[in-house]
């Protein structure tokens, strides 16, 4: 959590205008979205719509987080976190406040989403999360402060996105930010050194937190306590083998954990399988632009053919009518 000094320092009322010193862009603060150890995030409105604005008293921290967002953007074909828009300074009275602007990701935090949609979504969203963590780990990073508050579910279709990269740490270094419940060091399950297993421990604790929103209080042997809590909850007890394997650091990668989790989900019941297919399976390919254009062209041609047939029919009827009239006149004259 943010300390009181920082919260007081960055406690700006809605409507406050933030003027960028270098890029000259203006942002109106709407409301606070969240706070961490190194800064506070506001929903703000700029010239192109809503954005997330994070400010801090530590320019080095801002630079570090900006570098993380840049690293996220290099993961081909994926949007692991919010897109970075710009970095600037704000002259607020007699002080300079460093800040950066990122994409505003709209949705429900993971805990709220599960509370609203049901526990059947837990497994499939965790599969998504593991897939994204695998890509992040390949880039040499560990998310660190992994918890439901830092995970937003957007959609439809449902998609997990990261929203706070303040704890993201280069592998091999000490974790920069953490929350005790999700921290293996707090439970005595390992060090706070940034490695993939640190995130996978946190993934298991995220699942436990979704089942126990008030969170467990550490008591006795962590392995026994956590295992019992999982087994005693009807909605997640079938995931116990995978969750405890991650708790004890026995997965070498997120993909290993994902494979085992998928194996359990596909055997766990019709509802899980259907939800799994909706979220995990790749979407059916849409018709390409050229195919769409061809379809529209076919439709146009069919309309033209129908129109020509109709015109031809009308012309034929008119000819028959004219011929009939002329023939009637001829007969009339012959009679006279």
SVG drawing of the C-alpha trace seen along z (x, -y; Angstrom):
<svg xmlns="http://www.w3.org/2000/svg" viewBox="-69 -27 89 63">
<polyline fill="none" stroke="black" stroke-width="0.4" points="0.0,0.0 1.0,-3.6 2.3,-5.3 0.4,-8.2 2.9,-10.9 2.7,-9.9 -1.1,-9.7 -1.3,-13.2 1.2,-14.5 -0.8,-13.2 -4.3,-13.7 -5.7,-15.8 -9.4,-16.6 -11.5,-15.6 -11.3,-18.2 -7.6,-19.0 -5.8,-19.8 -2.4,-18.2 -0.3,-20.1 2.6,-18.2 5.7,-20.3 7.4,-18.8 4.6,-17.4 2.1,-20.1 -0.8,-17.7 -3.6,-18.5 -5.3,-15.9 -8.3,-16.3 -8.3,-14.0 -11.6,-12.2 -11.0,-9.9 -8.4,-7.7 -8.1,-4.2 -5.5,-2.8 -2.3,-3.3 0.9,-1.4 4.2,-1.8 5.6,-4.2 2.7,-6.2 -0.9,-6.7 -3.1,-6.1 -5.9,-8.3 -8.5,-8.0 -8.0,-11.1 -9.5,-12.6 -7.2,-13.8 -7.8,-15.1 -8.4,-11.5 -10.5,-10.2 -10.0,-8.4 -6.5,-7.4 -4.8,-6.1 -2.3,-8.6 0.3,-7.4 2.3,-10.0 5.1,-9.5 7.7,-11.4 10.3,-9.0 11.4,-9.7 13.6,-6.6 10.5,-4.5 8.5,-6.1 11.3,-5.4 11.5,-1.8 7.8,-1.2 7.8,-2.9 10.6,-0.5 8.4,2.4 5.5,1.2 7.9,0.9 9.0,4.5 5.4,5.6 4.8,4.0 7.5,6.1 5.7,9.4 4.4,10.1 0.7,10.3 -0.2,9.8 -1.3,7.0 -0.1,8.1 -0.4,4.7 -1.7,1.3 -0.2,-0.5 2.2,-3.3 1.1,-6.6 3.6,-9.1 5.9,-10.1 6.2,-13.7 6.5,-16.1 4.0,-18.3 4.9,-21.6 2.4,-21.5 3.0,-24.6 6.7,-24.6 7.3,-21.0 7.9,-18.8 5.8,-15.7 6.9,-12.9 4.0,-11.0 3.2,-8.7 0.1,-8.1 -1.1,-4.7 -4.2,-3.0 -7.2,-2.9 -8.3,0.7 -12.0,0.9 -13.4,3.9 -13.9,5.7 -11.0,6.7 -10.7,10.5 -12.2,10.9 -15.3,8.9 -15.6,10.7 -15.6,14.1 -18.1,12.9 -20.4,11.8 -19.9,14.6 -19.2,17.6 -16.3,19.9 -16.6,21.9 -14.7,19.1 -11.7,19.4 -9.9,22.2 -10.1,20.9 -9.0,17.3 -6.1,18.8 -5.2,20.7 -5.1,17.4 -3.0,15.8 -0.5,18.6 -0.2,18.3 0.6,14.6 3.0,15.2 4.9,17.6 5.4,14.9 6.4,12.4 8.9,14.9 10.4,15.5 11.2,11.8 13.1,12.0 10.6,10.5 8.6,11.6 5.4,9.8 6.0,9.8 3.0,8.2 0.4,10.6 -3.0,10.3 -6.6,10.0 -6.6,6.2 -3.9,6.0 -5.8,8.1 -8.7,6.7 -11.1,8.9 -12.2,7.1 -14.5,8.3 -16.5,10.0 -14.9,12.3 -13.3,12.4 -9.6,11.5 -7.3,11.0 -5.1,7.9 -2.4,6.5 -3.0,3.0 -0.2,2.2 3.4,3.1 5.0,1.4 6.2,4.8 7.5,6.2 11.1,7.2 14.0,8.4 14.6,12.1 17.4,12.7 16.8,9.4 14.9,8.9 11.2,8.5 10.4,4.7 6.8,4.8 4.7,7.5 1.5,8.2 2.0,10.5 -0.8,13.0 0.6,13.7 4.3,13.6 6.1,16.9 8.6,15.2 5.7,14.3 4.6,17.9 8.1,19.2 7.9,21.0 11.0,19.5 12.9,16.3 11.9,13.0 14.2,13.5 12.5,12.8 12.0,16.2 9.1,17.8 8.3,19.9 7.6,16.7 4.8,15.8 3.4,19.4 3.2,19.4 1.2,16.2 -1.0,17.7 -2.1,20.5 -2.7,17.9 -4.8,15.9 -7.0,19.0 -7.2,19.4 -8.1,15.7 -10.9,16.1 -12.3,18.9 -11.7,17.1 -12.1,13.4 -11.3,12.4 -7.9,14.3 -6.4,16.7 -4.4,15.8 -1.0,17.6 -1.0,20.3 1.3,23.3 2.8,25.2 1.9,23.3 1.7,26.4 -0.8,28.1 -2.9,24.9 -3.2,24.0 -3.8,27.6 -6.6,28.1 -8.2,24.8 -8.2,25.9 -9.6,29.3 -12.3,27.9 -13.7,25.6 -16.0,27.4 -15.3,25.1 -11.5,25.5 -10.7,28.8 -10.3,30.5 -7.4,28.1 -5.5,29.0 -2.8,31.1 -1.8,28.4 -2.1,25.5 0.0,27.3 2.7,28.3 3.0,24.6 3.0,23.6 6.0,25.9 7.9,24.6 7.8,27.8 6.9,26.3 9.8,25.1 7.5,22.9 4.1,21.4 3.4,23.7 4.0,26.8 1.4,25.6 -1.0,24.6 -0.8,28.1 -1.7,29.8 -4.5,27.3 -6.0,27.9 -5.8,31.6 -7.9,31.2 -10.4,28.7 -11.2,30.9 -12.2,33.7 -13.9,31.6 -17.4,31.3 -19.5,30.0 -19.8,26.4 -16.1,26.0 -15.4,27.5 -17.9,25.3 -16.5,22.2 -13.0,23.4 -13.9,23.7 -15.3,20.2 -12.2,18.6 -9.2,20.7 -9.8,22.1 -8.7,19.8 -11.6,18.0 -13.0,19.2 -11.3,17.4 -13.5,14.6 -14.0,14.1 -11.2,12.0 -11.9,8.6 -11.5,9.9 -14.0,12.7 -16.4,10.2 -16.0,8.1 -16.6,11.1 -19.8,12.0 -21.1,8.4 -20.2,8.5 -22.1,11.8 -25.1,10.3 -25.0,7.2 -24.7,9.4 -27.7,11.5 -29.8,8.3 -28.8,7.1 -29.8,10.4 -33.2,10.3 -33.7,6.7 -32.9,7.7 -35.3,10.6 -38.0,8.3 -37.4,5.7 -37.4,8.4 -40.7,9.7 -42.3,6.3 -41.0,5.6 -42.5,8.9 -45.8,8.2 -45.9,4.7 -45.1,6.2 -47.9,8.8 -50.3,6.0 -49.3,3.8 -49.6,6.7 -52.9,7.7 -54.2,4.1 -53.0,3.9 -54.5,7.2 -57.8,6.2 -57.8,3.0 -57.1,5.0 -60.0,7.4 -62.3,4.4 -61.5,2.8 -62.0,6.1 -65.5,6.4 -66.4,2.9"/>
</svg>
